[in-house]
Structure formats: C-alpha cells, structure tokens
C-alpha cells in the first residue's frame, strides 16, 4: 500500500529538519502539513494521496512549459544514454552558453553552476574581486539564495519564517552588506554617500519575486543603473527567477537596462539543478582559471541539466509564448479583482506576464513594508480554501505565483472559478 502524505511526512520529520529539504515547503506560515507529490504533468501535480492539484508554484519557476514536458523528457533521456556526468567540458555546456549569450546581450561570458545561490554568491565574490571593494548593497525583502552575505533582510522562506537575518551569519559578514529599501532612489543615493568608494556592487531582483511579486516604480531601475556607474559599483541583476520568464531576455530586455552581471537559474535547467552568472567579459575574465577570483563546481555544466535547459530554451525561442502567458496572467488577475470587488475585500494583484501575487490589502504593494501590510490571516484562509478545491498556490504570502503554457484552457478556467468561489466565502 503506497504511503500517504501524512505517513511520508511522519517519516520525514524523523530524519529531515522540519520534514523538508527547503523551509518554504513546510507550510509553517499557512499551517497544516505539506502534501507530498508523486508525479507532475503539465499544470497538474498528483499527490501521494492521489489528489490532483492545479499548480501555480511550477517548482518555484522552472516549469514554464508545464511539468514533465515531452521535449524536455526526451532531451534528458537522450543525454542519459551517454552518461550522467563527466567532470570535463562537454558539448552541451557550449550550446547552453551560446543560447544564454544570444538571449542576454549584456552577457558576453557566462559560467554555469548548480543553483541560484551559487550564482549570486559567486557574482558578488567576482564583483568584490574586480572592484577590490568589500561592501555590497542589497534591498530589504529581496532574496538571492542563502549565502551568508545575502541572508540579510532576505525575502522568501527567510521572511516567511520570520528570520530575514539568519542565525549563523557572523556580524563581521553582515557589516559588509548594506540593506536599503527597494523602490527608494534617495535611499540608494544616501547608501552610496555613506560608503564612498566602498561599494563593490548593487544586487537586486529587478522585479521582486520573493516578497510577493513587486515591480519597480517607473525610472527606478534607470536610477540604480546610473548610481552604480557614477560610484564605480557593478550592477548585478538577479534574474534567477525572472530570466527567460518575464521575457526571453528577462527584465533587462523589458526595461532596457544593461547590468554589468546577471544571475540566472531555474528555467535554464528545465527542472534539473542549475545556476549561471555572466556579464561583461572584462569582469568575467577575473574568474579562475584566467583571473584571481576562484569559483568551481563538481557538477557545473552537468550534461543532463544542460540538455534539459537547452530543450526548455529552444522551446521558448520557437514558441515565444510570452504574450500567451501574459493573457493567462491577466485572466487570473481580473478574476481575483472582480471577485474581491464583489465581496468588498481589499486586494492587490500585481502581475506581469506569468508572474503574479495576491496581497489582501488596500495599499498598493511597492516594497517590503507595504507587502507586510497584507492580511496574513485572510491569505491563509484563501490558500487553504483554494487547496481544498484543488488549486495550489505558494504556501506563503511572500512568494510569487507562476503560470505555464500548460495552464491554458481548462486549468486557468477552473482555477479562476475556484478563486472566485473561495473569495466569495472569505
Ligand atoms: P536556489 O539556490 O534556490 O536555486 O536559488 C536562489 C534564488 C536566487 N535568486 C532568486 C531571485 C530566487 O528566487 C532564488 C530562489 N527562489 C526560491 C523561491 N522564492 C526558491 C524556493 C526555495 O527556496 O525552496
């Protein structure tokens, strides 16, 4: 008799901290026990309890073509015929690098790694090595993975579990990270003025996806770009989540801003472990084996992950699904807004293409403080109401929602019905 989610969770709790391998999966902020998934296809997850869920997490971003897409499966199977890992350069890495450089004109050279955390951690080390400066600027609520220098006022699971400043990060490390409010040009100018000649880089999620979904005010990104240039700091766009999702060339294509370095992940691995960072060749050439900044990885450029990512990117190139994904996002947004209006319930539904989030607040959400004004109790009731009806949203108010091309038709229509039904009953 196959194990149920409850039976699996009971076993997991004995051996894995919190019963999960990543904190946000634990449902701690929404309550209840997490379900276990045994398979996923298209827009649907099938749980260990044989319950089918329409999935708006999309494994936190990678599944832009839906889960278990036949073309990605076939690409992995073909690569698998030749082995799983060589620890040497392989042809897939070159094709992946050529695709990334083609989609992102700001990226002249790129290095593959195995997670978004590795990508951002390596990018800030490279910026420090290149500029010979130690301090970095990040923004409250932005999440860039769990490396020490970046787990300061971080979003995502850190914020969800109320520890944006993780224990275990030495104060000496934290002192090198200047945290500023997002969407506040004056605060950025003041941050640079207070640390003259000391800022190696500014790293930001140009569109934030780890404090809910928040977009920059008009002109903000241009201000950040100009300030970095003025003060000799490198501008790093963390596009681990938005790269290939907001547009083929990410936020930087849509906003026409050129960062000095870009971090990527998620979609470029087609669901397998991956990360990448790249940008100006003069900066990237500081990386070993050419330069003095060390960075490495046993499975970096792994043939299976590269094959899966190449298939995913090739489909984006052929299908160019961004207008379709934005139509789906607008359908979802409009359904939630209409239901909330009929109910007299204040709600914000920021959305761009296939990224969105739902904040139960009358105040437009533009930074961490306004995101935290969302009514967490209402969000929890909404989350469970949807889950009970077969729709799975991220189990935290501080995450973005994701759509895939597989949501078109039945899945999005059913989900919009559920959103309306649940909001009516709140
Ligand atoms: P990973 O190390 O989890 O591959 O990537 C870290 C990362 C870096 N930058 C951005 C903008 C990210 O969104 C992420 C990871 N995103 C979270 C979702 N909010 C991953 C989910 C999780 O932590 O379980």
Boltz pocket constraint, residues with backbone or C-beta under 6 A from the ligand:
constraints:
  - pocket:
      binder: B
      contacts: [[A, 22], [A, 23], [A, 24], [A, 25], [A, 60], [A, 114], [A, 115], [A, 116], [A, 117], [A, 118], [A, 120], [A, 143], [A, 144], [A, 145], [A, 146], [A, 156], [A, 157], [A, 205], [A, 209], [A, 210], [A, 238], [A, 239], [A, 240], [A, 241], [A, 265], [A, 266], [A, 274], [A, 275], [A, 398], [A, 399]]
      max_distance: 6.0
